[in-house]
Amino acid sequence: MSTTTTKPVRASQLSTALARDRLGVAAVVFFVMSAAAPLTVVAGVVPTGLAVTGLTGISVAFLAVAVVLAVFSVGYVAMARHIANAGAFYAYVAQGLGRPLGVGASWVALLAYNMFQVASYGGFGAIAAPLFQEWFGVEIQWWVLALAAWALVAVLGVRDVAVNGKVLATLLLTEIALVAAFSVADLFVSGFEASAAPLDPTSLTGAGAGALLVMAVTGFVGFEQSVVFSEESRDPRRTVPRATYIAIALIAGLYAFAAWAMISAAGPTVVDRAVAEGPELFFNLASDRLGGTALHLGHALFLTSLIAAMISFHNIIARYAFSLGREGVLPRAFGRTVPGTGAPKNGSLAQSVLGLTVIVLYAVQGWDPLVQLFFWGGTGGGIGVLLLITVTSFAVLGYFARHRHAESFWHRIGAPVLGTVLLLGMTYLALTNIATLFGVEPGSAPTWVVPLAYGVVALAGVVWALVLRAGRPQVYAGIGLGARSASTGGFTAAMKEGAQP
């Protein structure tokens, strides 16, 4: 074939495909852990869990959740060895439980991850405003600072994924180093006494334990997104599993140690101090040993932790939109990428527009960006992701029931069944403790609005899939197939397999 006939094809492929072979294990881990936002969890979720539940077993809660998620990941990454799709939950549910449920899951995913994303803008602005006044003597409205962070994320969103990975690597490594340093400093605080309470498994039973476990789950949100970058990874069959397990282990170890050190340093009054000081508890304990400069550094990195989470979630959302656009479930324009970089341009721009809209809306209405955006949005997003993980666990069972491949019994059935049972229990705890999670009275708006929103969005996705099946069967047949859905060969293969109900 001549050179003149291949150039146009390559140009076309660049505009509808993600960049290949850009990410290794370390880069994927950076994306995953940045979404988890370690410093935000240690300084924010841990004191909040102590204050809300009055229980000090947060370290063992993190370890218990890590075990559950590791069991779930056995089947999850086994499925990833056979499906490389930036749509992740969407593709897995579509191929495991049927196309309609897959589209419903994709819409739930877009809602949940967008809640995390826009919540980060509120948290960044609300936390940064008083710090800027303290540091520079300048009073800046929260929404101005949120817009500055938004602009940075919007620009990076249309850049090469490798560029985003390098930015996240820098921010994340600094963040982890600070959490580790502050936690070690806690060991030398006057009055430190090693406590067994944070590691006591009996604290995971009884009143408040459900809320404690679900709060621990929110600290891991993002671990599941290693498969989102499978199409851009080098050797995804190895990269994705390794990145997933490494991320779970690192997150669990860091959180458990930091929480144990914090509780041991604060002593018997830790719950009262968590109520009174909130996120400042983590910084105040270490600053007693390290000094005021360390306190300011900790606050600065707390802000960069939020920025790293914004960047990671923005990339995840853009790739979900790309996957849906490529297959025609969303307008095909979302399936376009930037020539040369492979960045999912239109999905990124759409998320940026949504983020800008939310910031402006909250600023104009005068709504509380910390409680009503950051806290409620993050909690609501966490519930959505937990629901998705649980449904995906069922999808793994459904997929391997039809495709045995060369996977072992443990990968196909054993771990998925065990993981599904454990996740069902955690989902039950989340929904029955939802008022505690939101910090509101039972029956208050957030306790029913959030579950209802997910139910409505999921149903709307199912209905849209059925509309596609009736009116656009070619699009419907390609749902969940990823890059194959856009090719004649992929469509033909799908039709031979038969459209799943």
PyMOL commands that set and color helices and strands:
alter all, ss='L'
color gray80, all
select helices_A, chain A and resi 3-15+25-36+38-53+58-80+89-97+99-136+142-157+161-186+197-199+201-204+209-218+223-232+236-277+280-290+292-326+332-335+345-365+369-402+409-432+434-438+445-471+473-477+482-486+488-497
alter helices_A, ss='H'
color red, helices_A
deselect
rebuild
show_as cartoon
